[in-house]
Amino acid sequence: MAAAHVVPTPTPGTVPAPPIPGPWQRISRILTGHLPTLTDRTDLSAVCAPGAAPGAAACYLPTERRIELDADLFGTLDPTTLRPGLVKDRARYASVWGAFLHETAHARHSRWTYGLNPATIPPLLLDAAYLLEESRIERLQLARKRSDRRWLRACVKTIVANPATPAGPTGPGSRTLSTRPPATVHDAARAAGLFLARVDAGVLNRRETRGIRAAVTTVLGPDRLDTLTTIWREAHRVADNDHDSMFELARRWLDALRGPAAGSDNGTLARATDDLLDALHDGPPRPEPEPESEPAPAPPPASRSGGTKLAGTRPPTSAEREAAARFGRALQAAARRDPVPVTTTSPVPPGRLRVRGALAADAQRAAGAVPTARPFTRTVHKAVPNPPLRIGIACDVSGSMRRHARAVASAGWITAQAAARVPHATTSMVIFGETVVDIVAPGRPPASVTEFASLDGAEKFIEAVDRLDDQLGLSHPGGARLLVVISDGGFVLAGETAGGQERVDRLRAAGCAVVWLVPDTAVLTATPARGAHVVTISASATDTIRAISDAARRALTTA
C-alpha cells in the first residue's frame, strides 16, 4: 500500500511504540495533550521520536490507538526550544504541525479502517482506498476549522514526498513522479488523487495545480480524468464508518485505470509536481482567491427539482442580529456553572479546628506513632468549567417544507452567531433533499444568511445525520450535544426512515439530545423518529429559534 499514513493491524500490540529519547518525551506529552481537542477522543497517544512512523513522515495506527511523528522532520531545530502549544512557534515547523493535524484527521474520520487486515485485501485496492481517504479527511478537517488550511498546505510536501512502502504500479510516493518520466496511467492517476482532489477538498487551488492538471489530462485523457474526479468527489461525501462505499469507490478507481495512456506527458508531470512542492515548501503562497468549492453532484434523472438548490444570500436583518445576541446570552447563562464548595482537611492551619481530630493526633504522638489525623478543615469554592456545546441542524428541503424555508434559514444563521459568542460552542447546519448541502460550517459563523429553495422530491436524511456527526462528533462523548431535525418525516427513499431511526437511536444512546421540529401544517401526518423530543413550529423564525434555544438550554443544563 503506497499510502502508509494509516497502518491497521489485526490485533493490538502488533506494532510496539518506538523508544522516545529524553528531549522528545516532552514533545510527545504535549502532542498527546492536544489529541482530545483535535480528535474528540481520549484514548489516543502521540509518539514523536527519531525514526518513528517508519516509511512515512507520520502515521496513525488505529488498532494501537497511537499517532507517530518522525522527529527527524524538525531538522536541526533544538527539541528543547519547541513549543507546539503556541501557534506562533508552529510557524517554524509548519509542515510538521500540518503532518500532525493530518494524522489527527485520520484518527477522527478514518473509522472505516478499523479492524482491517491488510493481508486479506488486494494491495492495489487498499492503495486506491487510502488515496481517496487522503483528501476526504482533509476536507472534513477544514469543514471544522478553516484556519487549518495553512498547516495542511505546508504539509503537502512532507506527507506526499515521503515514500511509504516498496514501489508498486502506483509508485511509493510522489517523489517518484520526478524520477520516472514519462508518467504512466497510474502515475497520473495518483497525482490527480494527491493534488487535484485536494483542490476540491479546499487545501490547494486551481491556479497552482494548473500544470499538474494539464499533464494529467494529457496522460489520462479528459474523459478518464472526469471519471476519477467524480469518484473522489463521491468519496468526500462518504461517512466515516462506511467501509463498503470506500472499497466500492476504490474498485471503480482501478477499473477506470484499465487501458493505455491517452498520450505522453514528456516529463511535464514530474516538472509540474516539483514546481508545486517547491512552492509549498518555500513559504506561503501569494494572495489568491479562495479555493473553489466542490460543485453539487448532479441530481437523479427522475428528479422534478433539478437538485438541492440555494436561493442566494442576504445581509441579516436587525431583528436577526438582536435575536442572535439574545440567544447567545441565554446560552452563556445556561452554560455558566456556580462554584462548587469543596471541604478539605489538613494537619496544620489554616482551617477550623476539630477537637476530635486534635485529640486523635495527640493520642498518636503519645503512643510514639506518626500522626495521621487531620484536625483542621476548611471549605473552598472551586470553579467548574463550562461544558462545550455542539448543535447540529438538519433541515428537510423537500417540497412539503417550502413554507418554512425562510424561517429555517434565519434560525440557522441566528444559532451559528449565538454559538460563536459562547466559548467551546459550535454549530453546523445542512439542508437535505436529493443531496446534502452544507449551510453553516463548524466554527465559521456566516456573515450572510443563506437561503434555499424547497423543491426537492426526495430526502437523504441518513446522509444529513452522518454529515453532522462527522463535522461535530455528535456520537462521541464530551459536553452537551444536540441534533435538531426540521422535517415532517415523510421520507420517500427506501431505507431512509429505518436508517434514520437507527441513527437517532445511536445518538441518543451516546448522550446526544435529539429534537424534532414538526411544521404545524403537518402535525396530523408527520412521522418523526421515535424517541426524539417533538416540537410543533409555525412558519416563523421566532418559533423555530425559540424551540432550538429551549432545547440547547436543556442540553446544557443536563451536561
C-alpha positions in Angstrom: 0.0 0.0 0.0 1.5 3.3 -1.1 -0.3 5.5 1.5 1.2 4.5 4.8 -0.5 7.2 6.9 -3.0 4.7 8.3 -1.4 1.4 9.5 -4.1 -1.1 10.5 -3.1 -4.3 12.3 -5.3 -7.3 13.0 -4.7 -7.2 16.8 -3.4 -4.7 19.4 0.3 -4.9 20.3 1.4 -5.9 16.8 3.4 -2.7 16.5 5.1 -1.7 19.7 5.8 2.0 20.3 9.3 3.1 19.4 11.6 4.3 22.2 11.4 8.0 22.9 14.7 9.7 23.7 14.6 12.2 26.7 14.3 15.5 24.8 11.3 14.2 22.7 9.3 12.9 25.7 8.2 16.4 26.5 7.1 16.9 22.8 5.2 13.6 22.8 3.4 14.6 26.0 2.4 18.0 24.5 1.1 16.4 21.3 -0.8 13.8 23.3 -2.4 16.6 25.3 -3.7 18.2 22.1 -5.4 14.9 20.9 -8.7 15.1 22.9 -9.4 18.5 21.4 -8.3 17.7 17.8 -9.9 14.2 17.6 -12.6 14.4 20.2 -11.2 11.2 21.6 -9.5 10.5 25.0 -8.0 7.1 24.1 -5.1 8.2 21.9 -1.4 8.8 22.5 1.2 10.6 20.3 4.8 9.5 19.9 7.4 11.9 18.5 10.8 10.3 18.2 13.6 9.9 15.6 12.7 7.0 13.3 9.1 6.9 14.3 6.4 6.2 11.6 8.9 4.0 9.6 8.5 4.6 5.9 6.5 7.8 6.3 6.7 11.2 7.8 3.8 10.4 10.2 1.2 7.7 10.6 -1.9 6.7 12.5 -2.2 3.2 13.9 -5.9 2.7 14.7 -5.6 -0.6 16.5 -2.7 0.7 18.6 -4.6 4.0 19.2 -1.4 5.9 18.5 -0.1 8.6 16.2 3.6 8.6 15.4 5.6 11.5 14.1 9.2 11.3 12.9 11.2 13.7 15.0 13.7 14.0 12.1 11.2 16.2 10.4 12.2 19.0 12.7 15.6 19.1 11.1 18.2 21.0 13.1 15.7 22.6 15.5 16.6 22.0 19.1 13.8 20.0 20.7 14.2 21.9 24.0 13.1 25.1 22.1 10.0 23.6 20.6 6.6 24.9 21.9 3.9 23.2 19.8 1.2 24.6 22.1 2.0 28.1 20.8 0.6 29.0 17.4 3.5 31.4 16.7 6.0 28.7 17.4 4.4 26.3 15.0 5.2 28.6 12.1 8.9 27.5 12.5 7.8 23.9 11.6 4.5 24.5 9.8 4.9 21.3 7.7 5.4 19.2 10.8 2.4 20.6 12.6 0.4 20.0 9.4 1.5 16.4 9.3 0.3 16.0 12.9 -3.0 17.6 12.0 -3.3 15.3 9.0 -2.9 12.2 11.3 -5.4 13.6 13.8 -7.9 13.9 11.0 -7.3 10.2 10.2 -7.8 9.4 13.9 -11.1 11.2 13.8 -12.5 10.2 10.5 -10.8 7.1 9.1 -13.1 4.8 11.1 -13.8 2.5 8.1 -10.2 1.3 8.5 -10.8 -0.2 12.0 -10.3 -4.0 12.0 -8.8 -4.2 8.5 -6.3 -6.9 7.9 -4.1 -5.7 5.0 -3.0 -9.3 4.3 -6.6 -10.1 3.2 -7.1 -7.2 0.8 -5.5 -6.8 -2.7 -2.7 -4.2 -2.4 -3.9 -2.2 -5.3 -7.4 -2.0 -3.9 -6.2 -0.9 -0.5 -3.8 1.6 -2.1 -6.7 3.2 -4.1 -8.9 3.4 -1.0 -6.2 5.1 1.0 -5.5 7.5 -1.8 -9.2 8.6 -1.8 -9.1 8.9 2.0 -6.3 11.5 2.0 -8.3 14.4 0.6 -11.5 13.2 2.2 -10.2 13.6 5.8 -8.6 17.0 5.0 -11.8 18.3 3.6 -13.6 17.3 6.8 -10.8 18.9 8.8 -11.3 22.2 7.0 -15.0 22.0 7.5 -14.4 22.1 11.2 -11.6 24.7 11.2 -10.9 26.7 8.1 -7.7 28.2 9.5 -6.0 24.8 9.5 -5.6 25.3 5.7 -2.2 26.9 6.2 -0.9 23.9 8.1 -2.4 21.3 5.7 -0.9 23.2 2.7 2.5 23.3 4.4 2.4 19.5 5.0 1.6 18.5 1.4 5.3 18.2 0.6 6.0 16.4 3.9 3.1 14.0 3.5 3.3 13.4 -0.2 7.0 13.4 -0.8 7.9 10.7 1.7 7.9 7.2 0.3 5.6 4.8 2.0 6.3 1.2 1.0 8.1 -0.6 -1.7 7.1 0.5 -5.1 4.1 -1.0 -6.8 2.3 0.0 -10.0 1.2 3.3 -8.4 4.6 4.1 -7.0 5.7 4.6 -3.5 5.2 8.4 -3.3 5.0 11.5 -5.5 8.8 12.0 -5.5 8.9 9.0 -7.9 7.0 11.2 -10.4 10.1 13.4 -10.6 12.5 10.5 -11.2 10.4 8.3 -13.5 9.2 10.2 -16.6 7.3 9.8 -18.7 4.3 9.3 -16.4 2.2 6.2 -16.7 -1.6 6.0 -16.3 -1.1 5.0 -12.6 1.4 7.9 -12.0 -1.0 10.4 -13.5 -4.0 9.0 -11.5 -2.0 9.1 -8.3 -1.0 12.8 -9.0 -4.7 13.6 -9.6 -5.7 11.9 -6.3 -3.0 13.6 -4.3 -3.2 17.1 -5.8 -6.3 17.7 -7.8 -8.5 16.1 -5.2 -7.0 18.5 -2.7 -8.4 21.3 -4.8 -11.9 20.1 -4.2 -11.0 19.5 -0.6 -10.1 23.2 -0.2 -6.4 22.7 0.5 -4.9 23.7 -2.8 -6.3 25.8 -5.6 -6.7 25.5 -9.4 -4.2 28.1 -10.3 -1.2 26.5 -8.6 -2.2 23.0 -9.8 -2.8 24.1 -13.4 0.4 22.5 -14.7 -0.4 19.2 -13.0 -3.9 19.2 -14.3 -2.6 19.8 -17.9 -0.1 16.9 -17.6 -2.6 14.5 -16.0 -5.1 15.3 -18.8 -2.5 14.5 -21.4 -1.8 11.1 -19.9 -5.3 10.1 -18.9 -7.5 12.0 -21.4 -10.3 14.3 -20.3 -13.0 11.6 -20.0 -11.0 9.4 -17.7 -10.0 12.3 -15.6 -13.7 13.3 -15.3 -14.4 9.8 -14.1 -11.7 10.0 -11.4 -13.0 13.4 -10.4 -16.5 12.0 -9.9 -15.1 9.2 -7.8 -13.1 11.3 -5.4 -16.0 13.8 -5.0 -18.2 10.9 -4.1 -15.5 9.8 -1.6 -15.6 13.2 0.0 -19.2 12.6 0.9 -18.7 9.0 2.3 -19.5 8.6 6.0 -16.5 7.9 8.3 -17.5 4.3 9.0 -18.8 3.3 5.5 -16.3 0.5 4.8 -18.3 -0.8 1.8 -18.6 2.5 0.0 -14.9 3.3 0.3 -13.9 0.0 -1.3 -16.5 0.2 -4.0 -15.1 3.6 -5.0 -11.6 2.1 -4.9 -12.8 -0.7 -7.3 -14.3 1.9 -9.6 -11.0 3.8 -9.5 -9.0 0.8 -10.5 -11.5 0.0 -13.3 -11.1 3.5 -14.7 -7.3 3.0 -15.0 -7.6 0.0 -17.3 -6.3 0.6 -20.8 -3.4 2.5 -22.3 -2.4 6.1 -21.7 -4.0 8.7 -23.9 -0.7 10.3 -24.6 2.8 11.0 -23.3 3.5 14.0 -21.0 7.2 14.1 -21.9 8.1 14.7 -18.3 5.8 17.7 -17.7 4.0 16.0 -14.8 7.3 15.5 -13.0 8.3 19.1 -13.5 4.9 20.4 -12.5 4.9 18.3 -9.4 8.4 19.6 -8.4 7.3 23.2 -9.0 4.2 22.8 -6.8 6.1 21.1 -4.0 8.9 23.6 -4.1 6.5 26.5 -4.0 4.7 25.0 -1.0 8.0 24.3 0.8 9.4 27.7 0.2 6.7 29.6 2.1 3.1 30.7 2.0 1.6 31.4 -1.5 0.9 34.8 -2.9 -2.5 36.2 -2.1 -5.0 34.3 -4.2 -8.7 33.6 -4.4 -10.3 31.1 -2.0 -10.3 27.5 -3.5 -13.3 26.6 -5.5 -16.0 24.8 -3.6 -17.0 21.4 -4.7 -19.9 21.6 -7.1 -23.1 19.9 -6.1 -23.5 16.5 -7.6 -26.0 16.0 -10.3 -29.5 15.1 -9.2 -31.1 11.8 -10.1 -32.7 11.7 -13.6 -36.1 11.3 -12.1 -35.8 14.5 -10.0 -38.5 17.0 -10.6 -36.5 19.8 -9.0 -33.1 19.7 -10.6 -31.2 19.3 -7.4 -31.0 20.8 -4.0 -30.8 24.5 -4.8 -29.7 27.6 -2.9 -31.6 30.8 -3.3 -28.7 33.2 -2.7 -27.6 35.1 0.4 -28.7 38.3 2.1 -27.5 40.5 4.9 -29.1 39.7 8.3 -31.8 42.0 9.5 -31.6 44.0 12.7 -34.1 41.6 14.3 -31.9 38.6 13.4 -28.9 40.3 14.9 -30.8 41.1 18.1 -32.1 37.5 18.3 -28.6 36.2 17.9 -27.4 38.4 20.8 -30.3 37.2 23.0 -29.7 33.6 22.2 -26.0 34.0 22.8 -26.7 35.5 26.3 -29.1 32.7 27.0 -26.5 30.0 26.1 -23.9 31.7 28.2 -26.2 31.8 31.2 -27.2 28.1 30.7 -23.5 27.1 30.4 -22.3 29.0 33.4 -21.7 26.8 36.5 -21.7 28.1 40.0 -18.5 27.4 42.1 -18.8 24.1 43.9 -18.0 24.0 47.7 -15.2 21.5 48.4 -14.2 20.6 52.0 -10.6 19.8 52.6 -8.7 18.6 55.7 -5.2 19.4 56.8 -2.9 18.5 59.8 -2.0 22.2 60.1 -3.8 25.6 59.9 -5.5 27.4 58.3 -8.9 26.0 58.8 -11.4 25.2 61.6 -10.0 23.1 64.4 -11.9 19.8 65.0 -11.4 18.8 68.7 -11.8 15.1 67.9 -9.1 15.3 65.3 -6.8 17.1 67.6 -7.3 14.6 70.4 -6.6 11.8 67.9 -3.4 13.4 66.8 -2.3 13.9 70.5 -3.0 10.2 71.2 -1.0 9.1 68.2 2.0 11.2 69.3 1.8 9.8 72.9 1.8 6.3 71.5 5.0 7.1 69.6 3.3 6.9 66.2 3.5 9.3 63.3 0.3 11.4 63.5 -2.1 10.8 60.6 -5.1 12.7 61.9 -6.1 15.9 60.0 -7.8 18.1 62.6 -8.2 21.3 60.5 -11.0 21.6 58.0 -11.9 24.4 55.6 -14.3 24.9 52.7 -13.3 26.4 49.4 -15.3 27.1 46.3 -13.8 25.8 43.1 -14.9 26.9 39.7 -16.5 24.3 37.4 -15.6 24.5 33.7 -18.4 25.3 31.4 -19.4 22.3 29.2 -18.8 22.6 25.5 -21.9 22.7 23.3 -22.3 21.3 19.8 -25.5 21.9 17.8 -26.2 20.2 14.5 -29.3 21.3 12.5 -30.7 19.2 9.6 -33.4 20.8 7.5 -35.6 19.0 5.1 -35.9 20.9 1.8 -38.4 18.8 0.0 -41.5 20.5 -1.4 -43.6 19.9 1.7 -41.2 22.1 3.7 -41.3 25.1 1.3 -43.4 27.2 3.7 -40.7 27.0 6.4 -37.6 27.6 4.3 -37.1 31.3 5.1 -37.7 30.8 8.8 -35.2 27.9 9.0 -32.6 29.8 7.0 -32.9 32.6 9.5 -32.8 30.3 12.5 -29.6 28.6 11.2 -27.8 32.0 11.0 -29.0 33.1 14.4 -27.9 29.8 16.0 -24.4 30.0 14.4 -24.0 33.6 15.6 -25.2 32.8 19.1 -22.8 29.8 19.4 -19.9 32.0 18.3 -20.5 34.1 21.4 -20.1 31.1 23.8 -16.6 29.6 24.4 -16.3 26.0 23.2 -19.7 26.1 21.4 -20.0 25.2 17.7 -22.9 24.7 15.4 -23.3 23.2 11.9 -26.3 23.2 9.6 -27.1 21.2 6.5 -30.1 21.0 4.2 -31.1 17.6 2.8 -33.2 16.8 -0.2 -31.9 14.9 -3.2 -28.5 15.8 -2.0 -27.0 17.2 1.3 -25.6 20.7 1.2 -23.6 22.5 4.0 -25.1 25.8 5.0 -23.2 26.6 8.2 -19.8 25.0 8.8 -18.5 24.4 12.4 -16.5 27.3 13.8 -17.4 29.6 10.9 -20.4 31.8 11.7 -21.6 33.1 8.4 -21.7 36.8 7.7 -24.7 36.5 5.5 -28.0 34.5 5.7 -28.0 31.7 3.1 -31.5 31.0 1.8 -32.6 27.9 -0.1 -35.4 26.6 -2.3 -37.5 23.7 -1.1 -38.3 21.9 -4.3 -36.7 18.5 -3.9 -38.7 15.3 -4.5 -36.7 13.1 -2.1 -34.9 13.3 1.2 -31.4 11.9 2.1 -31.9 12.1 5.8 -29.3 9.4 6.6 -26.5 11.3 4.8 -27.5 14.5 6.6 -27.2 13.0 10.0 -23.9 11.3 9.2 -22.5 14.6 7.8 -23.4 16.4 11.0 -22.0 13.6 13.1 -18.7 13.7 11.1 -18.4 17.5 11.5 -19.4 17.8 15.2 -18.8 14.4 16.7 -22.3 14.1 18.0 -21.9 10.4 18.7 -18.8 11.0 20.7 -19.0 11.8 24.5 -18.0 15.1 25.8 -20.1 18.2 26.7 -23.6 18.9 25.5 -24.6 17.7 22.1 -27.9 18.5 20.3 -29.3 17.3 16.9 -32.2 19.4 15.6 -34.2 18.0 12.8 -36.7 20.2 11.0 -38.9 17.9 8.9 -42.3 16.3 8.5 -40.6 12.9 8.4 -42.3 11.8 5.2 -39.2 10.3 3.5 -39.8 8.7 0.2 -36.5 7.0 -0.5 -36.2 3.3 0.5 -34.4 2.8 3.8 -34.3 6.4 4.9 -36.9 6.1 7.6 -35.4 2.9 9.1 -31.8 4.1 8.7 -32.7 7.5 10.2 -34.3 5.8 13.2 -31.2 3.7 13.7 -29.0 6.8 13.8 -31.3 8.7 16.1 -31.3 5.8 18.5 -27.5 5.6 18.3 -27.1 9.3 19.0 -29.5 9.2 22.0 -27.7 6.2 23.4 -24.4 8.2 23.2 -25.9 11.0 25.2 -26.8 13.4 22.3 -30.2 15.1 22.7 -32.5 14.9 19.6 -35.2 17.5 18.9 -37.6 17.1 16.0 -39.4 20.3 14.9 -42.6 19.4 13.0 -44.4 22.1 10.9 -47.8 22.9 12.2 -49.2 22.2 8.7 -48.1 18.5 9.0 -49.0 17.7 12.6 -51.5 15.0 11.7 -49.4 13.3 9.1 -45.8 13.8 10.4 -43.7 10.8 11.3 -40.8 12.0 13.4 -38.3 9.5 14.7 -39.2 7.6 17.9 -37.5 8.9 21.0 -36.9 12.4 19.7 -38.4 15.3 21.6 -41.1 16.6 19.2 -42.0 20.4 19.0 -44.5 21.9 16.7 -43.5 25.1 14.9 -45.2 27.6 12.6 -43.6 29.3 9.6 -42.0 31.8 11.9 -38.3 32.3 12.6 -39.2 33.2 16.2 -40.9 29.9 16.8 -38.0 28.0 15.3 -35.3 29.7 17.2 -37.3 29.5 20.4 -37.5 25.7 20.0 -33.8 25.4 19.3 -32.9 27.8 22.2 -35.0 25.8 24.7 -33.5 22.5 23.5 -30.0 23.9 23.8 -30.5 25.2 27.3 -32.0 21.8 28.4 -28.9 20.0 26.8 -26.5 22.4 28.7 -28.4 22.0 32.0 -28.1 18.2 31.9 -24.5 18.1 30.6 
